[in-house]
Amino acid sequence: MTIPARTLARPRSGSAVVWTESPLQLLSAVEAHGAGLLGRDTTIYPRAGAVGMSGILSSMMAQVPAGVSFGQARTQIPSVRAAGVDRWVIGDAFSGQVQRQLLRHPPAHEVVVLDDGLATRKLLSGLTRDTLTPLLRPRAKRTPARDALGLAAWFRLRQLAQRGKLVVFTALPIDARVHADFERLGGHLEFHRFEWLSTQPVTEIVNEPMIMVGSAMPADGLIHADPYIDWLHELTQDGPVGYFPHRRETPELLDRIAANPMIRMKEHTVPVEMRLRGLCPPQTVHCLPSTVLASLGLLLAPAGVRLQGQSVPQSWWTPTTTAQLRRHLSSSLDDSESAA
């Protein structure tokens, strides 16, 4: 299928206000500004209390591109009608706080959605459906009020796309049909390959031959912890494993993992996209289905570093993880095949 070539001309003028709720969203915001997509001046407001945010803030404040500044961490999202702002930038379009802001104050200018993992694909898939599709997280508790808010947000974002005022910025490969349908709707889909990050010096050297990127699935109650830990122990039969924990993994689980002397637990600091750029063959990265299969693939595949995505056996899933959610979470395994 041929996808319309509608890449926005860059660099763009104007200013942007950004609300980031995770380290990946913050990194994506800096990439979008560095790519000239947000304008000359970008103010990033991190969500107060977001796990892992302090580490990436302290790491990036001294090296961000010209024109980026950081506002005080806050619990409330900046107004979509903030004075003097040309672009309102968010990462989680499924957030109730984001959706309420969109409905209370219809955007006068452009809305930009940053990478938020697999949710980016779910958003694009939902917006390009012609049937009514409430924008809800896969594990959201369904109530009439929440469905109504998600449905109203679907209408609002589609209206913005139809007016040419909705941009999605991502490093993930997007299904060609969804891409074409989003462009036909009027939206702009803009891609990046971590161009800004690739220009930054490598600050962390990892010596272990095998790298494991931790998963939030046990902490989120999606899979049982015991088989996950058993699998990690099996990996150590081939040598030491450097374990990079996910920001939501619990101390109790990490203690159980670190009990194996062949697993070298790394302190959680900044996103693995920033930490693992210095890997080289024959080092190998393992992980369960995750967005990092795509993002690390962009950074490491050119150097010949292998990424190995591990499918989740049926016996690992907890009973509360629906078949639909299992398929959604496992969809990122295709990214490791693309990067190989």
MARDREN-673811 format. One line per field, with one value per residue: x, y, z of N, C-alpha, C in turn; residue in three letters. Coordinates in steps of 0.05 Angstrom, whole numbers, always signed. Example, Ala and Ser with C-alpha at 12.3 -4.5 7.8 and 13.67 -1.06 7.14 Angstrom:
2
n.u +264_+257
n.v -114_-45
n.w +156_+142
ca.u +246_+273
ca.v -90_-21
ca.w +156_+143
c.u +264_+258
c.v -66_+1
c.w +156_+157
residuo ALA_SER
//
This chain:
340
n.u +17_+11_+34_+12_+55_+65_+97_+111_+137_+199_+249_+196_+161_+141_+114_+113_+78_+89_+66_+90_+88_+119_+186_+198_+162_+182_+233_+217_+193_+237_+263_+225_+226_+280_+279_+254_+199_+165_+171_+205_+210_+203_+169_+173_+133_+140_+103_+88_+115_+116_+140_+209_+220_+252_+305_+315_+307_+348_+390_+383_+376_+422_+437_+399_+370_+378_+328_+294_+262_+250_+192_+165_+153_+88_+21_-25_-48_-22_-61_-98_-108_-67_-36_-5_+15_+29_+26_+0_+23_+23_+30_-1_-58_-100_-109_-151_-148_-124_-163_-208_-189_-185_-239_-263_-239_-236_-184_-149_-106_-55_-51_-4_+15_+57_+104_+80_+92_+62_+12_+9_+2_-48_-79_-77_-100_-152_-171_-175_-217_-282_-326_-358_-312_-291_-237_-199_-155_-126_-134_-171_-222_-288_-339_-403_-395_-339_-334_-364_-333_-286_-307_-323_-273_-251_-283_-267_-211_-212_-238_-199_-159_-184_-184_-132_-100_-77_-22_+18_+74_+125_+169_+157_+144_+88_+28_+17_-34_-64_-32_-41_-97_-100_-74_-109_-153_-137_-98_-29_+25_+86_+152_+209_+279_+307_+344_+365_+383_+422_+464_+487_+537_+558_+547_+548_+578_+568_+584_+568_+555_+504_+442_+386_+324_+281_+213_+147_+104_+97_+92_+47_+8_-3_+25_+48_+96_+134_+147_+170_+216_+242_+254_+292_+333_+347_+370_+420_+452_+483_+520_+539_+486_+464_+418_+368_+323_+252_+215_+170_+176_+174_+208_+210_+205_+251_+291_+286_+302_+354_+378_+403_+470_+492_+464_+468_+446_+423_+421_+360_+356_+355_+317_+325_+337_+372_+413_+435_+460_+513_+524_+552_+565_+587_+543_+477_+408_+354_+283_+215_+153_+152_+156_+208_+232_+225_+245_+299_+316_+322_+366_+406_+407_+434_+487_+493_+477_+441_+371_+328_+264_+221_+169_+107_+92_+30_+18_+41_+9_-37_-103_-136_-118_-140_-156_-154_-122_-75_-60_-53_-9_+30_+40_+85_+126_+135_+166_+217_+231_+233_+276_+317
n.v -24_+44_+99_+164_+219_+264_+293_+341_+406_+427_+466_+487_+547_+585_+564_+514_+478_+427_+367_+317_+250_+206_+178_+162_+192_+243_+241_+234_+283_+317_+297_+310_+366_+374_+356_+397_+401_+422_+477_+540_+550_+510_+489_+444_+409_+366_+312_+315_+270_+226_+162_+151_+199_+240_+223_+224_+277_+303_+283_+303_+358_+390_+381_+387_+408_+475_+522_+490_+487_+474_+470_+477_+417_+388_+373_+381_+385_+429_+483_+474_+519_+554_+617_+648_+601_+556_+502_+445_+395_+326_+261_+217_+201_+173_+187_+208_+259_+288_+281_+307_+359_+370_+371_+410_+456_+469_+459_+513_+514_+472_+402_+357_+290_+251_+195_+139_+87_+23_+44_+85_+61_+37_+83_+106_+65_+65_+118_+116_+84_+78_+66_+80_+91_+89_+121_+87_+59_-7_-37_-8_+8_-3_+42_+76_+132_+137_+113_+149_+195_+177_+168_+219_+243_+215_+235_+289_+288_+266_+306_+347_+323_+322_+375_+383_+391_+355_+319_+262_+235_+190_+133_+83_+28_+32_+2_-2_+6_+30_+76_+101_+109_+145_+189_+201_+216_+265_+274_+282_+240_+233_+210_+187_+170_+171_+213_+259_+238_+203_+236_+248_+239_+174_+152_+110_+48_-18_-82_-135_-195_-210_-177_-159_-130_-106_-122_-94_-127_-170_-138_-109_-146_-178_-223_-284_-282_-322_-359_-322_-305_-355_-362_-320_-339_-384_-360_-345_-388_-384_-346_-285_-238_-174_-136_-92_-57_-47_+14_+6_-41_-80_-72_-121_-161_-149_-160_-216_-230_-211_-245_-286_-298_-292_-254_-187_-134_-72_-4_+33_+87_+125_+122_+60_+67_+109_+89_+41_+50_+42_-12_-69_-120_-184_-175_-185_-168_-183_-187_-186_-179_-113_-41_-26_-61_-40_+13_+6_-25_+11_+39_+1_-40_-23_-27_-80_-107_-157_-163_-198_-217_-245_-289_-294_-349_-386_-405_-369_-323_-286_-302_-257_-228_-211_-243_-207_-166_-195_-205_-153_-136_-171_-157_-126_-160_-168_-124_-137_-175_-144_-112_-147
n.w +0_-17_+19_+34_+23_+68_+101_+150_+138_+164_+201_+246_+264_+323_+388_+440_+491_+536_+566_+604_+626_+635_+631_+578_+548_+559_+536_+483_+475_+475_+430_+391_+392_+379_+327_+301_+302_+340_+345_+358_+413_+469_+525_+576_+620_+672_+700_+768_+815_+781_+767_+760_+735_+758_+752_+695_+686_+714_+685_+633_+633_+626_+574_+534_+471_+443_+461_+490_+552_+622_+660_+727_+762_+763_+784_+756_+690_+639_+612_+553_+526_+536_+540_+484_+462_+411_+402_+435_+473_+487_+518_+533_+507_+527_+577_+630_+651_+609_+569_+592_+593_+538_+524_+556_+540_+479_+433_+406_+373_+349_+366_+391_+396_+433_+433_+470_+482_+467_+468_+432_+382_+391_+397_+345_+316_+338_+326_+271_+260_+234_+263_+327_+377_+440_+472_+510_+560_+553_+601_+629_+676_+659_+657_+651_+652_+643_+593_+563_+567_+541_+490_+475_+472_+430_+387_+390_+379_+328_+300_+305_+274_+224_+213_+203_+248_+283_+305_+307_+337_+330_+343_+332_+287_+244_+224_+155_+132_+173_+178_+128_+131_+174_+153_+111_+141_+156_+193_+216_+212_+241_+240_+278_+290_+337_+328_+354_+403_+385_+374_+421_+473_+493_+557_+592_+604_+590_+610_+612_+576_+563_+564_+602_+596_+642_+659_+668_+673_+714_+761_+748_+750_+707_+690_+721_+774_+788_+743_+709_+738_+741_+687_+679_+710_+680_+636_+656_+651_+606_+619_+654_+670_+657_+690_+676_+709_+703_+713_+745_+772_+832_+895_+924_+884_+854_+891_+894_+843_+842_+877_+852_+839_+789_+763_+752_+782_+759_+777_+774_+730_+680_+617_+581_+528_+529_+559_+538_+490_+478_+469_+437_+386_+411_+445_+472_+475_+516_+525_+550_+512_+491_+483_+478_+443_+393_+398_+418_+377_+334_+351_+362_+324_+275_+292_+296_+341_+374_+386_+427_+431_+477_+474_+511_+548_+551_+602_+636_+639_+679_+705_+700_+657_+597_+534_+491_+512_+519_+466_+448_+481_+463_+412_+401_+391_+338_+325_+343_+306_+260_+272_+274
ca.u +0_+26_+26_+16_+79_+55_+114_+110_+162_+213_+238_+172_+162_+122_+122_+97_+77_+89_+60_+101_+81_+138_+212_+197_+148_+200_+253_+203_+189_+263_+268_+207_+237_+305_+272_+242_+171_+149_+175_+231_+211_+187_+169_+165_+124_+138_+83_+100_+112_+118_+163_+232_+223_+274_+330_+319_+308_+375_+409_+379_+374_+446_+444_+376_+375_+370_+299_+279_+264_+233_+176_+163_+136_+61_+1_-46_-40_-25_-85_-96_-111_-46_-31_+19_+25_+19_+23_-5_+36_+18_+39_-22_-84_-121_-111_-176_-142_-120_-188_-225_-179_-193_-268_-271_-227_-229_-158_-149_-84_-48_-45_+16_+16_+84_+105_+73_+93_+42_-13_+9_-11_-76_-92_-80_-120_-178_-179_-180_-241_-306_-346_-353_-290_-281_-208_-194_-133_-136_-143_-187_-248_-308_-363_-416_-382_-313_-339_-374_-310_-269_-319_-322_-245_-248_-295_-251_-186_-218_-244_-174_-145_-197_-176_-103_-87_-69_+3_+28_+103_+131_+191_+147_+132_+59_+16_+14_-62_-70_-19_-55_-123_-96_-68_-134_-170_-127_-77_-1_+41_+114_+169_+237_+296_+324_+365_+379_+397_+445_+486_+497_+558_+551_+556_+547_+590_+557_+603_+557_+549_+475_+427_+357_+309_+260_+185_+127_+82_+91_+82_+20_-10_-9_+37_+58_+124_+152_+159_+187_+242_+255_+265_+316_+354_+356_+388_+447_+468_+501_+538_+527_+464_+460_+389_+359_+295_+231_+211_+148_+181_+174_+233_+209_+212_+279_+307_+286_+318_+382_+389_+421_+495_+499_+448_+479_+424_+431_+403_+343_+363_+342_+308_+346_+346_+395_+434_+446_+469_+541_+528_+564_+565_+564_+523_+450_+388_+330_+261_+188_+141_+156_+162_+237_+241_+226_+263_+326_+323_+331_+392_+426_+409_+455_+513_+494_+469_+416_+350_+312_+239_+211_+139_+98_+77_+3_+17_+50_-11_-55_-130_-149_-108_-158_-143_-149_-98_-51_-53_-42_+18_+49_+43_+111_+146_+141_+187_+243_+236_+240_+302_+338
ca.v +0_+69_+118_+191_+233_+290_+302_+370_+421_+434_+471_+503_+569_+585_+553_+491_+471_+398_+353_+290_+234_+184_+184_+159_+216_+266_+237_+239_+312_+329_+289_+325_+393_+373_+352_+421_+396_+436_+506_+550_+549_+488_+487_+417_+406_+338_+307_+311_+244_+205_+145_+152_+225_+256_+214_+233_+306_+311_+275_+317_+387_+403_+374_+390_+428_+503_+527_+473_+494_+457_+483_+464_+393_+395_+351_+388_+389_+456_+489_+472_+547_+571_+641_+649_+575_+546_+473_+433_+369_+307_+234_+196_+210_+157_+198_+222_+288_+298_+281_+328_+385_+373_+376_+435_+479_+460_+470_+534_+510_+444_+382_+337_+267_+238_+166_+129_+58_+10_+60_+101_+45_+34_+108_+109_+46_+74_+142_+111_+68_+94_+60_+94_+77_+104_+120_+77_+41_-35_-48_+11_-1_+8_+53_+93_+158_+135_+107_+174_+213_+166_+171_+247_+249_+204_+255_+314_+284_+262_+333_+360_+311_+330_+403_+384_+401_+333_+307_+240_+234_+163_+118_+56_+22_+33_-13_+15_+13_+50_+101_+114_+118_+169_+211_+207_+230_+292_+275_+281_+220_+240_+189_+193_+148_+181_+228_+276_+222_+191_+255_+252_+220_+150_+158_+86_+25_-43_-103_-162_-204_-212_-155_-164_-106_-115_-119_-87_-146_-182_-117_-100_-169_-190_-250_-294_-275_-345_-368_-300_-307_-380_-356_-304_-357_-400_-344_-343_-412_-376_-325_-263_-223_-147_-133_-64_-59_-28_+33_-2_-66_-76_-80_-149_-177_-144_-175_-244_-232_-205_-267_-302_-284_-287_-231_-162_-114_-44_+16_+47_+115_+137_+102_+43_+78_+127_+75_+18_+57_+35_-40_-78_-149_-202_-171_-191_-157_-199_-175_-194_-159_-85_-20_-23_-77_-22_+36_-2_-34_+34_+48_-20_-58_-15_-36_-109_-119_-173_-161_-223_-215_-271_-291_-301_-374_-384_-411_-346_-302_-289_-306_-232_-216_-220_-251_-183_-153_-211_-200_-125_-135_-188_-146_-114_-180_-163_-104_-149_-188_-124_-101_-167
ca.w +0_-18_+41_+25_+33_+78_+123_+155_+134_+188_+228_+248_+283_+344_+414_+449_+519_+536_+591_+603_+649_+637_+619_+549_+537_+561_+515_+458_+472_+467_+402_+373_+390_+363_+299_+291_+299_+360_+343_+368_+442_+480_+554_+584_+648_+680_+721_+795_+827_+761_+773_+742_+722_+769_+740_+668_+687_+722_+664_+608_+635_+616_+546_+516_+449_+448_+458_+509_+580_+639_+681_+753_+762_+772_+784_+737_+662_+629_+597_+524_+516_+548_+524_+469_+455_+385_+402_+460_+468_+508_+511_+539_+499_+540_+604_+635_+654_+582_+555_+603_+584_+510_+522_+569_+526_+452_+425_+385_+355_+342_+387_+384_+414_+433_+438_+496_+480_+450_+468_+407_+361_+398_+391_+316_+307_+347_+312_+243_+257_+229_+284_+352_+392_+463_+476_+537_+562_+552_+627_+643_+687_+642_+669_+632_+652_+631_+565_+551_+564_+520_+464_+468_+464_+402_+369_+390_+365_+299_+290_+302_+251_+199_+208_+199_+272_+300_+297_+324_+333_+341_+333_+327_+261_+244_+202_+131_+127_+194_+171_+106_+140_+190_+135_+97_+160_+158_+213_+207_+227_+238_+251_+284_+296_+359_+316_+373_+423_+372_+373_+448_+480_+509_+584_+608_+592_+600_+603_+611_+548_+560_+577_+605_+602_+659_+650_+689_+673_+740_+780_+739_+754_+681_+689_+747_+778_+790_+718_+699_+752_+731_+660_+682_+720_+658_+619_+667_+644_+585_+628_+671_+658_+667_+691_+677_+718_+695_+735_+762_+786_+861_+909_+931_+860_+846_+910_+886_+819_+848_+894_+835_+837_+761_+754_+762_+782_+754_+789_+755_+727_+657_+599_+570_+503_+534_+574_+524_+463_+474_+466_+411_+384_+410_+466_+464_+493_+519_+541_+543_+494_+501_+464_+474_+420_+370_+402_+419_+351_+318_+361_+363_+301_+256_+302_+296_+367_+371_+406_+427_+445_+488_+476_+538_+548_+561_+631_+651_+641_+702_+695_+695_+633_+576_+509_+476_+523_+513_+438_+447_+492_+448_+385_+398_+383_+310_+323_+346_+281_+241_+279_+272
c.u +18_+15_+31_+40_+70_+71_+114_+137_+174_+239_+214_+176_+142_+133_+103_+99_+73_+83_+69_+96_+99_+164_+212_+183_+167_+222_+241_+199_+214_+269_+250_+217_+263_+301_+258_+212_+154_+151_+202_+233_+192_+191_+158_+158_+122_+116_+96_+94_+113_+143_+185_+237_+246_+301_+335_+320_+337_+396_+407_+380_+399_+452_+422_+383_+366_+340_+282_+283_+245_+218_+176_+145_+109_+43_-21_-35_-42_-49_-79_-98_-90_-39_-5_+31_+12_+13_+20_+4_+33_+28_+16_-49_-107_-125_-137_-171_-137_-146_-207_-215_-186_-222_-276_-261_-218_-204_-162_-127_-79_-43_-25_+16_+43_+81_+97_+72_+72_+16_-14_-4_-41_-91_-97_-101_-148_-188_-186_-204_-265_-329_-338_-333_-281_-252_-203_-170_-143_-146_-160_-213_-270_-332_-377_-403_-355_-315_-347_-351_-291_-280_-318_-293_-240_-259_-277_-225_-190_-224_-218_-158_-158_-191_-146_-88_-80_-44_+10_+57_+113_+156_+182_+139_+102_+49_+9_-15_-71_-57_-34_-82_-121_-90_-93_-154_-162_-104_-49_+13_+71_+131_+197_+252_+316_+349_+380_+395_+423_+469_+499_+518_+547_+563_+557_+559_+579_+574_+591_+550_+520_+461_+398_+344_+284_+232_+167_+105_+77_+80_+54_-1_-18_+2_+45_+88_+143_+163_+177_+215_+257_+268_+291_+339_+365_+375_+416_+464_+488_+521_+524_+506_+463_+430_+382_+330_+277_+224_+188_+153_+184_+200_+233_+216_+241_+298_+308_+303_+347_+395_+407_+447_+504_+483_+458_+458_+434_+411_+386_+350_+346_+333_+330_+354_+370_+419_+448_+456_+497_+545_+539_+564_+590_+544_+495_+431_+363_+308_+235_+177_+141_+162_+192_+248_+243_+246_+292_+335_+334_+359_+414_+429_+430_+483_+515_+488_+442_+397_+332_+287_+228_+181_+131_+82_+49_+1_+27_+28_-29_-84_-144_-139_-124_-143_-137_-125_-73_-42_-41_-14_+39_+55_+71_+132_+153_+163_+215_+251_+245_+268_+324_+353
c.v +25_+88_+146_+204_+261_+299_+332_+383_+430_+450_+490_+526_+566_+571_+530_+489_+441_+387_+324_+275_+209_+192_+182_+182_+240_+264_+242_+268_+326_+322_+305_+354_+393_+369_+376_+420_+414_+467_+514_+548_+528_+487_+460_+417_+377_+335_+301_+283_+221_+189_+147_+179_+241_+249_+225_+264_+315_+305_+293_+347_+402_+398_+377_+410_+456_+507_+511_+484_+476_+474_+466_+439_+400_+371_+356_+394_+418_+460_+487_+500_+565_+594_+640_+623_+566_+517_+462_+404_+351_+279_+214_+207_+194_+167_+213_+252_+301_+301_+303_+355_+390_+381_+402_+459_+470_+474_+491_+529_+480_+427_+362_+315_+253_+208_+159_+98_+47_+26_+78_+86_+42_+60_+111_+90_+54_+98_+137_+92_+87_+88_+74_+78_+94_+100_+113_+59_+12_-46_-29_-1_+13_+17_+70_+121_+158_+129_+133_+193_+203_+170_+200_+255_+238_+224_+279_+310_+279_+289_+349_+349_+321_+359_+406_+393_+380_+320_+285_+235_+208_+152_+89_+52_+20_+18_+6_+24_+34_+77_+116_+124_+143_+193_+220_+222_+259_+295_+274_+260_+225_+219_+200_+168_+155_+196_+246_+259_+210_+209_+259_+232_+197_+153_+133_+62_+0_-66_-130_-170_-206_-191_-163_-138_-115_-108_-111_-107_-160_-162_-108_-123_-182_-218_-258_-288_-299_-354_-347_-302_-333_-376_-340_-321_-375_-385_-343_-367_-405_-354_-304_-247_-195_-141_-103_-63_-39_-11_+25_-28_-61_-84_-110_-167_-173_-159_-205_-248_-230_-227_-285_-287_-278_-264_-206_-140_-86_-25_+29_+77_+128_+116_+86_+52_+96_+111_+53_+24_+48_+5_-46_-108_-161_-199_-174_-179_-175_-183_-188_-174_-132_-66_-18_-41_-60_+0_+28_-13_-12_+42_+27_-37_-49_-24_-66_-122_-133_-167_-185_-218_-242_-271_-301_-328_-371_-388_-388_-325_-308_-291_-279_-218_-227_-228_-227_-168_-169_-207_-172_-124_-150_-177_-135_-134_-178_-143_-116_-164_-168_-113_-121_-166
c.w +0_+3_+31_+38_+42_+101_+126_+150_+161_+182_+227_+268_+305_+370_+421_+479_+520_+564_+588_+629_+652_+625_+589_+536_+537_+539_+488_+453_+463_+438_+383_+370_+373_+334_+286_+288_+318_+359_+355_+399_+452_+510_+562_+614_+655_+701_+747_+805_+807_+766_+751_+729_+732_+757_+713_+668_+694_+701_+640_+610_+623_+587_+526_+494_+457_+443_+477_+537_+595_+659_+706_+750_+774_+770_+764_+710_+654_+612_+567_+511_+528_+529_+510_+460_+429_+384_+430_+457_+492_+499_+513_+531_+511_+569_+608_+639_+627_+568_+565_+594_+555_+506_+534_+553_+498_+442_+402_+364_+351_+367_+376_+405_+411_+437_+467_+495_+461_+449_+443_+385_+366_+392_+362_+306_+314_+331_+283_+238_+252_+249_+310_+369_+416_+467_+505_+537_+562_+578_+642_+653_+671_+659_+648_+629_+637_+601_+550_+547_+542_+492_+456_+459_+436_+382_+367_+374_+335_+286_+285_+277_+225_+193_+204_+224_+292_+289_+317_+316_+346_+328_+326_+298_+263_+220_+179_+127_+148_+187_+149_+114_+157_+173_+119_+115_+162_+178_+201_+225_+221_+253_+259_+290_+318_+347_+336_+393_+410_+370_+400_+456_+497_+536_+601_+592_+606_+591_+601_+583_+542_+577_+578_+612_+617_+649_+674_+691_+700_+760_+773_+741_+728_+678_+717_+750_+777_+764_+705_+712_+744_+704_+662_+692_+698_+640_+630_+661_+621_+593_+644_+655_+672_+666_+695_+684_+705_+719_+753_+776_+816_+873_+916_+908_+853_+865_+903_+862_+825_+866_+878_+831_+808_+748_+767_+760_+778_+767_+768_+754_+705_+638_+586_+542_+506_+546_+557_+496_+457_+470_+438_+410_+399_+432_+455_+485_+492_+533_+532_+523_+506_+479_+459_+451_+395_+374_+404_+392_+333_+326_+359_+339_+281_+265_+303_+322_+364_+393_+404_+444_+452_+489_+503_+536_+560_+591_+648_+657_+666_+690_+688_+670_+609_+551_+491_+485_+518_+484_+435_+457_+476_+420_+380_+390_+354_+306_+326_+320_+260_+246_+275_+246
residuo MET_THR_ILE_PRO_ALA_ARG_THR_LEU_ALA_ARG_PRO_ARG_SER_GLY_SER_ALA_VAL_VAL_TRP_THR_GLU_SER_PRO_LEU_GLN_LEU_LEU_SER_ALA_VAL_GLU_ALA_HIS_GLY_ALA_GLY_LEU_LEU_GLY_ARG_ASP_THR_THR_ILE_TYR_PRO_ARG_ALA_GLY_ALA_VAL_GLY_MET_SER_GLY_ILE_LEU_SER_SER_MET_MET_ALA_GLN_VAL_PRO_ALA_GLY_VAL_SER_PHE_GLY_GLN_ALA_ARG_THR_GLN_ILE_PRO_SER_VAL_ARG_ALA_ALA_GLY_VAL_ASP_ARG_TRP_VAL_ILE_GLY_ASP_ALA_PHE_SER_GLY_GLN_VAL_GLN_ARG_GLN_LEU_LEU_ARG_HIS_PRO_PRO_ALA_HIS_GLU_VAL_VAL_VAL_LEU_ASP_ASP_GLY_LEU_ALA_THR_ARG_LYS_LEU_LEU_SER_GLY_LEU_THR_ARG_ASP_THR_LEU_THR_PRO_LEU_LEU_ARG_PRO_ARG_ALA_LYS_ARG_THR_PRO_ALA_ARG_ASP_ALA_LEU_GLY_LEU_ALA_ALA_TRP_PHE_ARG_LEU_ARG_GLN_LEU_ALA_GLN_ARG_GLY_LYS_LEU_VAL_VAL_PHE_THR_ALA_LEU_PRO_ILE_ASP_ALA_ARG_VAL_HIS_ALA_ASP_PHE_GLU_ARG_LEU_GLY_GLY_HIS_LEU_GLU_PHE_HIS_ARG_PHE_GLU_TRP_LEU_SER_THR_GLN_PRO_VAL_THR_GLU_ILE_VAL_ASN_GLU_PRO_MET_ILE_MET_VAL_GLY_SER_ALA_MET_PRO_ALA_ASP_GLY_LEU_ILE_HIS_ALA_ASP_PRO_TYR_ILE_ASP_TRP_LEU_HIS_GLU_LEU_THR_GLN_ASP_GLY_PRO_VAL_GLY_TYR_PHE_PRO_HIS_ARG_ARG_GLU_THR_PRO_GLU_LEU_LEU_ASP_ARG_ILE_ALA_ALA_ASN_PRO_MET_ILE_ARG_MET_LYS_GLU_HIS_THR_VAL_PRO_VAL_GLU_MET_ARG_LEU_ARG_GLY_LEU_CYS_PRO_PRO_GLN_THR_VAL_HIS_CYS_LEU_PRO_SER_THR_VAL_LEU_ALA_SER_LEU_GLY_LEU_LEU_LEU_ALA_PRO_ALA_GLY_VAL_ARG_LEU_GLN_GLY_GLN_SER_VAL_PRO_GLN_SER_TRP_TRP_THR_PRO_THR_THR_THR_ALA_GLN_LEU_ARG_ARG_HIS_LEU_SER_SER_SER_LEU_ASP_ASP_SER_GLU_SER_ALA_ALA
//
